[in-house]
Amino acid sequence: MTVQKDISLKHYNTFGIDAKAKYFCEINTLDDLRQALQLKEYPNNFIISGGSNMLITRDIDALVIHVNLKGIELVSEDENHVILKVMAGENWHDMVLWTLDKGYGGLENMSLIPGNTGTAPIQNIGAYGVELKDTFVSCQAMKIEDQSLQEFSKKDCQFGYRDSYFKNVGRGKYIIVSVNFKLTKRNHRLNTSYGSIEQELVEKGITNPSIKDISNAVVAIRKSKLPDPKELGNSGSFFKNPVLSAKKFSNFLKQYPEAPYYEVAEDAIKVPAGWLIEQCGFKGKRFGSVGVHAKQALVLVNYGDGTGQEVLDLANNIIHAVHEKFGIEIAPEVNIIK
Ligand code: EPU
C-alpha cells in the first residue's frame, strides 16, 4: 500500500468533480485497510468507494482511502436459495450480472445502478419496486476508531427509504467491507409492478419474463432516462422524493390534480421530486458547466468542468423554487461533502 500526494479525484466520483485529495491510497485487503487507518501521520481519513453518491465541494485535506476489496463467495445454499458474500469494492452492476448469469434471482430490478456493493446499504439503494433491504442478510463493517470488524444484521441497519443506520448514528464511524445477500435459485419472486417495466416487456413481446428479461428491461429504461456517468457526470437522483402526510397531500392534489403520486402508507404519499422540479421549469436547463438532465429532472449533471459548489448552488436554487411554488421541502439524497 503506497500513499500518494495531491491526487485528483475526478475519476473517483461519478459527478466527475475535479477535487484534490491531499493524500491518497488504494486498499485491496482488510489488512491494508487496517494499516491505512492506523497511519499516525495521516490522522484524518476520508473513505471513497464507487463515488456514485457523493458531491465533493472542496479539496479533501485528509488521507483518501479508496476501498477496492474484491471477491464474491458462496456462503451457503439449499434447494431454493443461496447466500452470497460480496466484497465492498465489487462494482454493483457487474455483480448483478454475475448473479443473473448463475441464475440467482433478487437483484434484477436494481440492474445498472452505478457504484460499488459496499456503499449500497448506506442509502438502501432501490429501483423499480425493489430495494437493497429485500435481499440483504447482513454486512460486515470495520469500525474506523479501533479497526474491529462488526457484523450488522438487517435490523441493525435500520433501513428506510434511501436511508440506514450508516447515514445517521453510524455516519462516519464504519467502513462496510462486505455484504451478504440471500437470492433465489428457483421460484423467483418477479416484480414487474413498476409501470414502465411492464410496458417495456409488452413492447418486446415478452409474456413470461425470466430474471434476465427483467434486468434487460430495467437496463433499457434506465439508459433511456438516466445519463451514463462515463459520458456525463452525475450521481443518479440528486433528491429524494418527498413524502407528504394525507392532509398536506389532499391540499396539494386539489391544486395540482394532474400530479403523479404513489401511496407508501396510509398517511404517507410520495410525490416525484422530478415532476415538481420540472414544473418549476428546470428540466433540461444548463447553468454554466452544470445543469438539470433533459430526460429526468431529478438528476443534476456536470458537463465537464463544473465544480461541486456550482452543483450545490443549483441544488439550493431548486430546493428554494420548489418550496416557493409548492410549499414542499425536497432534500438531497446525495452525500454532500462540504
Ligand atoms: N417525472 C416527471 N418529470 C421528470 C422526472 C419524473 O414528471 O423529469 C415523473 C414521471 O413521469 C413519473 C414519476 O415522476 O410519473 C416518477 O418518475 P421515475 O419513474 O423516473 O422515478 P423517480 O421517482 O423520479 C425513483 C428513484 C430512482 C429510480 C426510479 C425507478 C428516488 C429518489 N429515485 O425516481 O432512483 O431509478 O424511481 O424506481 O427515489 C437513484 O436513487 O439514483 C435513482 C435513479
Residues whose N, C-alpha, C, O or C-beta is under 5 A from the ligand:
A	BS01	EPU	G126 A127 Y128 G129 S235 G236 S237 F239 K240 N241 P260 P272 G274 W275 E278 K295 Q296 A297 L298
